[in-house]
Amino acid sequence: MTDAFEIEICKDKPNDPIGRFLWAWSKLSAFGGVVILVGICLLSTASVIGRSVFNTPIKGDVELVQIGCALAIAAFLPYAQMKKAHVIVDFFTLKAPAVIKQFLDIFASILLGLVALVLMWRSYFGAVSAFKYGTKTMILGLPEWLAHVTIAPGFFLLALTAFYTAWRFFKQYDIK
């Protein structure tokens, strides 16, 4: 059974301007992730058909799938945070009081925001390093910095949505 706190937080659309902006941005990001995943599926299907029918797979298909999956994951995470749809292991907190669950939601959101900022920071510097040294992928020879720099915005949006949801959880925090 869900408590009133969870029902309030899981409302589909935030009412405040920042929440509406992050909601729209995260939905757009998730839609981009869907487009990328559909492209990955089409690419993989074409490569398998090419391999089995014509004995000619698509060159670099594995590289493109790896890059696409990283981009899609980074694109989906902010929307999942806004919907409170991340996997929660509540084995230890199942019978905990609502105030403890609320506190843990706030703490987890802040922690996720901090981790997302670290991932964004490291993605950016990974891109700078790959650009500086001119590293390329093994088969297609694509510049590696492109993969690093394209996931950084997803992690930035994840950090913003995590801090926003922490603030939202805090606003509704009920100490009784």
C-alpha positions in Angstrom: 0.0 0.0 0.0 1.4 3.4 -0.9 1.4 6.2 1.6 0.2 9.8 0.9 3.8 11.0 0.5 4.4 8.7 -2.5 1.1 9.5 -4.1 1.9 13.3 -3.9 5.4 12.9 -5.3 4.3 10.7 -8.2 1.9 13.1 -9.7 2.5 13.2 -13.4 3.5 16.8 -13.9 5.0 19.3 -11.4 3.2 22.6 -10.9 6.1 25.0 -10.5 8.0 26.6 -13.4 11.3 24.8 -12.7 9.5 21.5 -12.3 7.6 22.0 -15.6 10.8 22.9 -17.4 12.7 19.9 -16.0 9.7 17.6 -16.8 9.6 18.8 -20.4 13.4 18.6 -20.8 13.6 15.1 -19.4 10.7 13.9 -21.5 12.4 15.3 -24.6 15.6 13.6 -23.5 13.8 10.3 -23.0 12.3 10.6 -26.5 15.7 11.1 -27.9 16.8 8.0 -26.1 13.9 6.1 -27.7 15.0 7.3 -31.2 18.5 6.1 -30.4 17.4 2.7 -29.2 15.2 2.2 -32.3 18.2 3.1 -34.4 20.3 0.6 -32.5 17.7 -2.1 -33.1 17.4 -1.3 -36.8 21.2 -1.3 -37.1 21.6 -4.6 -35.3 18.8 -6.2 -37.3 20.4 -5.1 -40.6 23.8 -6.3 -39.5 22.5 -9.8 -38.5 20.5 -10.1 -41.8 23.6 -8.9 -43.7 25.8 -11.4 -41.9 23.5 -14.3 -42.4 22.1 -13.6 -45.9 25.0 -11.8 -47.7 27.9 -12.8 -45.4 28.5 -9.1 -44.9 27.8 -7.5 -41.5 27.7 -3.8 -41.0 31.2 -2.7 -40.3 31.5 -1.2 -36.7 28.0 -2.2 -35.6 29.2 -3.2 -32.1 31.0 0.2 -31.7 27.8 2.0 -32.7 25.6 -0.1 -30.4 28.0 0.6 -27.5 28.0 4.3 -28.1 24.2 4.4 -28.7 23.4 2.4 -25.5 25.5 4.8 -23.4 23.7 7.8 -25.0 20.3 6.2 -24.5 20.9 5.4 -20.8 22.1 8.9 -20.1 19.0 10.2 -21.9 16.5 8.0 -20.0 17.8 8.6 -16.4 16.4 12.1 -15.9 12.9 11.1 -16.9 13.1 8.1 -14.6 14.1 10.4 -11.7 11.2 12.8 -12.4 8.7 10.0 -12.4 10.3 8.4 -9.3 10.7 5.3 -11.4 14.2 4.1 -10.5 14.4 0.6 -9.0 14.1 0.8 -5.2 15.2 -2.1 -3.0 12.9 -1.6 0.0 13.5 -4.9 1.7 15.0 -3.2 4.8 12.6 -0.2 4.8 9.4 -2.0 3.9 8.0 -1.6 7.5 9.9 1.6 8.3 7.9 4.7 9.3 7.1 7.1 6.5 9.4 9.7 8.0 12.4 7.4 7.5 11.3 6.6 3.9 11.0 10.3 3.2 14.4 11.0 4.7 16.0 8.2 2.6 14.3 9.6 -0.6 15.8 13.0 0.1 19.2 11.5 0.8 19.1 9.2 -2.2 18.1 12.1 -4.5 20.9 14.3 -3.3 23.4 11.5 -3.6 22.3 10.7 -7.1 22.6 14.4 -8.0 26.2 14.5 -6.7 27.1 11.3 -8.5 25.6 12.6 -11.7 27.7 15.8 -11.4 30.8 13.6 -11.0 29.9 11.6 -14.1 29.2 14.7 -16.1 32.5 16.2 -15.0 34.5 13.0 -15.8 32.7 12.7 -19.2 33.7 16.2 -20.1 37.3 15.7 -19.1 37.3 12.3 -20.8 36.2 14.1 -24.0 38.9 16.7 -23.5 41.6 14.0 -23.0 40.3 11.9 -26.0 40.3 15.1 -28.2 43.8 16.1 -27.0 45.3 12.7 -27.8 43.2 12.1 -30.9 42.0 8.7 -29.8 39.6 6.9 -32.2 37.4 3.8 -32.1 39.0 0.6 -33.3 36.9 -0.3 -36.4 35.2 2.9 -37.6 37.9 5.3 -36.5 35.3 7.6 -34.9 36.8 10.2 -32.6 36.2 8.9 -29.0 35.6 12.4 -27.6 32.2 12.5 -29.4 30.9 9.6 -27.3 32.2 11.3 -24.1 30.9 14.7 -24.7 27.4 13.6 -25.9 26.6 11.8 -22.6 27.6 14.7 -20.4 24.4 16.7 -21.0 22.3 13.7 -19.9 24.2 13.5 -16.6 23.8 17.2 -16.1 20.1 17.0 -16.6 20.0 14.0 -14.2 21.8 16.1 -11.6 19.3 18.9 -12.0 16.3 16.5 -11.8 17.8 14.7 -8.8 18.3 18.0 -6.9 14.8 19.2 -7.9 13.2 16.0 -6.6 15.2 16.2 -3.4 13.9 19.7 -2.9 10.4 18.5 -3.7 10.7 15.6 -1.2 12.1 18.0 1.4 9.1 20.4 0.9 6.8 17.6 1.7 8.9 16.1 4.5 6.7 15.4 7.4 8.2 15.1 10.9 5.6 13.7 13.2 
